[in-house]
Amino acid sequence: MSSNQPLIVSDIDEGPQTLQQRFQEWGYLHVKGYVASEVCDQLLDELLAVLAPYIGFDQQQQKPVLTGPAFGETDPIWDKVYPKMQSLESFHSFFHTDPIAALMDKLQGKPSFVYPIKMARISTPNNLGFETPPHQDAHSHNAGPTMAGIWVALHDVNDQMGRLKVLPRSHKHGVRKIGPADGVGGVQCEIFPDETTWHVSDVEQGDVILFHSCTIHKAEPNTAKDLVRISIDTRFCDYGAPVFSTNLEPHHGWRIEGLCWESIYQNWQHKELQYYWQDYPSLF
């Protein structure tokens, strides 16, 4: 039977060596309040604008709420709204801002490369059984050992809303066998019998969780009455490390007709981040 312990909190003011050592020991870092609230609010507002009328915002609870039928990744409603989310210039540029770049560089100990694929997550209530199962990004992203994930909470997330859970030290055993599973991605990786303690906490707006490519992580079910969890994430590596070609395409561009970079860039105001990876030296 599994149990939970709180996420270990890291302070951004700790030295790079301390943070790197903790990351290598536990397989993740949890940095509290790293992203400014006004930055999170602005991006969340833009995401909610394209999620209407299915998801709104409750001013009293200060959280997104379901205002239509429940849906999950790859459902018809999700496929309808997701290209609109992907087309937001602010969503993609968020991961290229100076604070995010500084955090990634500090973890890597050298300049980082942000993967072009950017992910937005929508966890609605009343959709139990379809949450993301335990998995490793090393498998799903065909990634090497220096790749890491960066996940950002755009609003407070409590224990009913489908929190992100990590299996501490699971990265030390390399890439594992996989099998079929319900939920996002459709696969689950092997978990050893002695791995029974997960790390998970309520998170607050602006919290960042970084995790190793081999760290097993999953989503809890959203058991709330109407609250929706909206978060964003991407992957990165030290500059020059190999990056597999599937990470150069829009998230779910392989299955949603018309979701391609040309359509995403159509209404962007700036060109600096358009096709920025084309000269990257190690694509395969």
ROVOKE-278205 format. One line per 5 residues: number of its first residue (from 1); their letters; for each residue z, y, x of C-alpha. Coordinates in steps of 0.001 Angstrom, whole numbers. Layout:
N
NUM> a> Z,Y,X ~ ...
% end
This chain:
284
1> mssnq> 0,0,0 ~ -988,3400,1397 ~ 1237,6447,1724 ~ 714,10145,2422 ~ 2105,12551,4971
6> plivs> 1372,16296,5248 ~ -1446,17524,7422 ~ -324,18667,10863 ~ -743,22443,11002 ~ -2300,24168,14003
11> dideg> -2051,27844,14931 ~ -5241,29533,16071 ~ -3207,31436,18669 ~ -2343,28204,20453 ~ -4295,27746,23667
16> pqtlq> -7662,25957,23615 ~ -6283,23073,25670 ~ -3437,22505,23192 ~ -5807,22506,20237 ~ -8291,20224,21982
21> qrfqe> -5554,17770,22926 ~ -4201,17686,19370 ~ -7699,17155,18014 ~ -8272,14235,20377 ~ -4876,12750,19517
26> wgylh> -5014,12989,15726 ~ -8724,13320,15031 ~ -8439,16620,13154 ~ -7026,20147,13098 ~ -5722,22063,10081
31> vkgyv> -5768,25818,10668 ~ -4007,27825,7968 ~ -5531,31007,6535 ~ -8193,31334,9194 ~ -10891,32846,6983
36> asevc> -10091,36211,5398 ~ -9448,36102,1655 ~ -12043,38764,928 ~ -14704,36695,2701 ~ -13784,33620,656
41> dqlld> -13685,35637,-2576 ~ -17119,37122,-2023 ~ -18778,33775,-1287 ~ -16948,32042,-4137 ~ -18114,34764,-6545
46> ellav> -21715,34222,-5479 ~ -21426,30466,-5881 ~ -19818,30808,-9308 ~ -22613,33145,-10416 ~ -25161,30349,-10013
51> lapyi> -22783,27716,-11427 ~ -22557,29499,-14795 ~ -22322,28443,-17582 ~ -20905,25133,-16339 ~ -18080,26506,-14173
56> gfdqq> -16192,29769,-14526 ~ -13120,31408,-13001 ~ -9656,31592,-14557 ~ -8092,34905,-13537 ~ -4583,33784,-14422
61> qqkpv> -4744,30590,-12362 ~ -7018,32179,-9744 ~ -9094,29003,-9609 ~ -12491,27770,-10805 ~ -12453,25989,-14169
66> ltgpa> -14830,23677,-15957 ~ -16576,25452,-18855 ~ -19109,22744,-19657 ~ -19436,18965,-19326 ~ -18068,17209,-16254
71> fgetd> -20597,16347,-13561 ~ -20760,14960,-10064 ~ -23095,14967,-7108 ~ -26618,13765,-8066 ~ -25965,14187,-11824
76> piwdk> -28596,16221,-13724 ~ -26405,19345,-13935 ~ -25586,19113,-10241 ~ -29278,18763,-9370 ~ -29988,21833,-11510
81> vypkm> -27421,24150,-9926 ~ -27387,22849,-6359 ~ -30747,24329,-5265 ~ -29451,27722,-6443 ~ -26317,27290,-4330
86> qsles> -28377,26210,-1337 ~ -30596,29280,-1683 ~ -27714,31704,-1102 ~ -28158,33402,2262 ~ -24417,34122,2395
91> fhsff> -23617,30403,2095 ~ -25660,29472,5159 ~ -24793,32542,7224 ~ -21055,31966,6643 ~ -21051,29230,9282
96> htdpi> -22730,31499,11839 ~ -20226,34356,11654 ~ -18274,35294,14760 ~ -14889,33902,13581 ~ -16352,30497,12700
101> aalmd> -18369,30368,15917 ~ -15257,31267,17940 ~ -13272,28463,16303 ~ -15981,25887,16986 ~ -16389,27045,20582
106> klqgk> -12632,26850,21125 ~ -12579,23273,19895 ~ -15572,22215,21976 ~ -14522,24151,25070 ~ -18118,25341,25386
111> psfvy> -20815,26958,23207 ~ -21476,25126,19938 ~ -24545,24355,17868 ~ -24183,24550,14087 ~ -26175,21926,12206
116> pikma> -28794,23369,9820 ~ -27545,21123,7005 ~ -24858,22952,5044 ~ -22899,21333,2200 ~ -21225,22741,-894
121> ristp> -18826,20452,-2765 ~ -18015,20560,-6466 ~ -15203,18322,-7697 ~ -14866,18530,-11475 ~ -12170,16913,-13615
126> nnlgf> -13018,14082,-16013 ~ -15260,12416,-13458 ~ -12865,9826,-12044 ~ -14238,7036,-9912 ~ -17065,9069,-8401
131> etpph> -15181,10931,-5674 ~ -16231,10590,-2031 ~ -15019,7221,-630 ~ -13562,6754,2890 ~ -16328,7269,5450
136> qdahs> -17172,8472,8946 ~ -19648,11236,9661 ~ -20733,9449,12820 ~ -22502,7013,10507 ~ -23746,9327,7770
141> hnagp> -25023,11973,10202 ~ -26157,9610,12996 ~ -23892,11651,15220 ~ -22569,11389,18724 ~ -18931,11710,19788
146> tmagi> -18980,15495,20250 ~ -20039,16206,16685 ~ -17300,17475,14400 ~ -17020,18621,10805 ~ -15700,21950,9591
151> wvalh> -14428,22230,5993 ~ -13305,25476,4377 ~ -11215,26032,1241 ~ -12644,28955,-742 ~ -9600,28967,-3061
156> dvndq> -6199,27303,-3266 ~ -6388,23545,-3892 ~ -3425,21635,-5317 ~ -2702,17931,-5596 ~ -4604,17572,-8882
161> mgrlk> -7911,19005,-7708 ~ -9357,16366,-5400 ~ -7958,17256,-1989 ~ -9519,16222,1333 ~ -7620,13359,3002
166> vlprs> -7933,12221,6616 ~ -6856,8986,8260 ~ -5072,10074,11461 ~ -6139,8538,14767 ~ -8876,6524,13048
171> hkhgv> -11427,8115,15378 ~ -10038,6150,18315 ~ -11662,2912,17123 ~ -15264,4106,17127 ~ -17906,3652,14440
176> rkigp> -16987,989,11896 ~ -18691,-1459,9593 ~ -19705,-162,6190 ~ -20086,-1645,2735 ~ -21235,-421,-683
181> adgvg> -18913,1769,-2735 ~ -18950,3968,-5812 ~ -18986,7710,-5311 ~ -20765,10254,-3141 ~ -22756,8610,-357
186> gvqce> -22517,5139,-1836 ~ -20814,3546,1176 ~ -17290,3002,2468 ~ -16294,2236,6033 ~ -13882,-462,7136
191> ifpde> -10170,389,7162 ~ -7842,-1786,9227 ~ -4775,-3401,7602 ~ -2319,-1347,9645 ~ -3944,1963,8657
196> ttwhv> -1858,2778,5621 ~ -742,6382,6168 ~ -3088,9213,5252 ~ -2622,12907,5986 ~ -3159,15288,3065
201> sdveq> -1693,18592,1864 ~ -2260,21263,-712 ~ -4431,23866,994 ~ -4736,27602,521 ~ -7713,29898,435
206> gdvil> -9150,30355,3923 ~ -7677,27157,5346 ~ -9992,25286,7700 ~ -9957,21569,8495 ~ -11942,20303,11474
211> fhsct> -12425,16577,11987 ~ -13897,14261,14624 ~ -17182,12472,13872 ~ -15336,9134,13752 ~ -12313,10321,11776
216> ihkae> -12227,8579,8406 ~ -11866,10991,5517 ~ -12243,10920,1738 ~ -11672,12949,-1411 ~ -8856,12404,-3854
221> pntak> -9790,12192,-7545 ~ -9657,15417,-9527 ~ -7053,14679,-12202 ~ -6624,18263,-13419 ~ -7212,19253,-17030
226> dlvri> -9917,21821,-16275 ~ -9603,22955,-12625 ~ -12597,22576,-10310 ~ -12468,22334,-6526 ~ -15276,24161,-4715
231> sidtr> -15411,23887,-932 ~ -18023,24210,1793 ~ -18602,22331,5018 ~ -21062,21619,7786 ~ -21257,19810,11125
236> fcdyg> -21516,21072,14692 ~ -21594,19822,18278 ~ -21563,21211,21777 ~ -24873,22905,22496 ~ -27375,20452,23930
241> apvfs> -25873,17295,22428 ~ -28406,15147,20518 ~ -28922,16045,16853 ~ -30632,13586,14519 ~ -33574,14873,12466
246> tnlep> -32008,14299,9023 ~ -29500,17061,9831 ~ -32355,19566,10060 ~ -33184,19321,6362 ~ -31428,20953,3404
251> hhgwr> -28606,18895,1958 ~ -30196,16624,-677 ~ -33630,18028,75 ~ -34779,14433,457 ~ -34197,13710,-3232
256> ieglc> -34323,17001,-5187 ~ -37919,18059,-5757 ~ -38648,21530,-4418 ~ -35429,21837,-2406 ~ -36877,22786,983
261> wesiy> -36388,25538,3535 ~ -39384,27471,2235 ~ -37826,27727,-1230 ~ -34346,28392,163 ~ -35557,31281,2340
266> qnwqh> -37684,32868,-379 ~ -35279,35699,-1255 ~ -33345,36054,1990 ~ -32947,39547,3404 ~ -32884,38527,7072
271> kelqy> -34900,36152,9233 ~ -32524,35556,12156 ~ -31182,32262,10788 ~ -34437,30963,9362 ~ -35529,27855,11297
276> ywqdy> -33091,28815,14050 ~ -32990,25234,15365 ~ -36675,24887,16213 ~ -36117,25535,19914 ~ -33006,23355,20150
281> pslf> -33448,21159,23250 ~ -32193,17784,21983 ~ -33589,16756,18613 ~ -34421,13138,17849
% end
